[in-house]
Amino acid sequence: MTDVNQNQVTENEIEAFAKLQSGLPHMFRRVFPDRLHPRTVLIIPSLTLDEEVLSKISGVHHYEERMLCMLLLLRMPNTEVIYVTSEPIAESIVDYYLHLLPGIPHQHARKRLTLLSCFDGSDKALTRKILERPRMLSRIKAALGDPSLAHMTCFNVSEPERRLAATLGIPIYGCDPELQHLGSKSGSRKLFREAGLPIADGFEDLSDERDVAQALAELKRRNPDLERAVVKLNEGFSGEGNAVFSFGDVQGDTVTSSWIADRLPDLEFVAKSMDWDLYRSKIGEMGGIVEAYIGGTEKRVPSVQYRIDPGGNMETISTHDQLLGGGNGQVFLGCSFPADREYRLEIQDSGLEVARLLHEHGVLGRFGIDFISVRDGSSWRHYASEINLRKGGTTHPFIMLQFLTDGTYDSETGLFKTSNGRARYYHATDNLESEHYRGLTPEDLIDIAVRNDIHFHSAEQRGVVFHLIGALSEFGKLGMVCVGDSHEEARQLYRETVDILDREGRD
């Protein structure tokens, strides 16, 4: 195909997608408010991100399971759900989620669930696999039923997801890929600056190693006492695109870009097995930023989530304290909900101006804004860090809580209240990993949870919900959400569950 024809196809695709999206507000008003209204939700949990960086994450192909929380949509009795994955999901895992449905018989829900698999465990993004399989596309179309009552939801929306939507003839409840630059590391800094929010000193729109070296040298000259800086790939995620540069004891007025360039191969990479050659190529492909490393004796990394619905309404939906780890504290491990009461309303209010700007640009769906917060005496100083125009690590735990309890978030207090008015808290992780867990099957995990009474109790609306279950046996990796009456109870439940799993894994 010639370049001209390819451009024409792209233009047609963009036009078709725009037309589909223009009909989403009407569907939203007609269908979404009525839980009994027939509808079909196509769930595409594809991590359509950089495949080489993704491959550094342990058990990453099982991350498609994180959106299994969306199966709880089947609590609406006339809703059909289609869930597509790269490889088949064990029926025991599907059963586990369906048994969490409040008030819906398992068999009734299972009849309304269509599971499809590409039977392809390669590193290629799921959406690309689907587009390469005409028969898979035909099966999805057949399962959709009336396209005027169907929509697609994804982990993130990029060009392949747009192409899939145009091919299937249904809209996406998510952000147009033409706006994804707003959620890049460079785009985030620009929007924060426009909104008047404090940010770390730094530079954006860096396109190669020369730019990075010059930015680091200038940063050190402007901040002579600076000991470390962070280099971030524009499209990095979960900290995996970050690297830390150490200036050591070198004085600011003696640092040159050539001195730094010689030391760039010694960057402390967050992603396991990342090296300078690959990282340098990724800077060339996607660009990046450099920022001063923000230190502090007491530092937190909270986030606030918003949603802009197809009707144009904007709402705050949650705050979290993110839990970071790894050798330099850059890797996302999990989160605690809600964020600390000392500042959760502060970051919620700070992020609103950014959310309004995103609304003006036409952003749709869920998105998060991350902060770095440092204690300053009796108060906190907040630095806006990045925007995530996708479902992130804090999304699926909150969706689970919402669907399991039928509760609501109160933006006035920053608390989540169940249908009977009781506050709920949770401690969640995507990265509980141990060699002792290898070999444990999904059936083993469920048996352990039941025997030790740590499973989720619908009547009490507390307990543990597991995810990433498919990664357990091969990688010894697991995710979980521990729901309690308080932060303390949720954390204690987490500790107890880890102790139980450690003990059972050694037996």
Protein Blocks (a to p, Z undefined) as FASTA:
>chain_A
ZZklmmmmmmmmmmmmmmmmmmmmmmmmmmmmpmkbgcdddddfbdcddfklmmmpghkl
mmmmmmmmmmmmmmpmkbccddddfbdcdfklmmmmmmmpghiafklmmmmpccddehia
bfbdfklmmmmmmklmmmmmmmnmpmklgccddfbdcfklmmmmmmnopacddddfklmm
mmmmklmmmmmmmnopacddddehiabfklmmmmmmmmmmmmmmlmbdcdddfkbgehlm
gccddekjadfklpcfklmmmmmmmpccfbghiafklmmmmmmmnopadddddedfbdcd
ddddddddfkopacdfbdcddddedjnopacfbdcddddfklmmmmmmmmmmmmmmmmmn
opacjdddddddddehjbccdddfbdcdbddfklmmmmmmmmmnopacdfknopacdfko
pacdddddfkbccfklgopafklmmmmmmmnopaccfklopajddehklmmmmnopacdd
dddfbfklmmmmmmmmmmmmmmmmmZZ
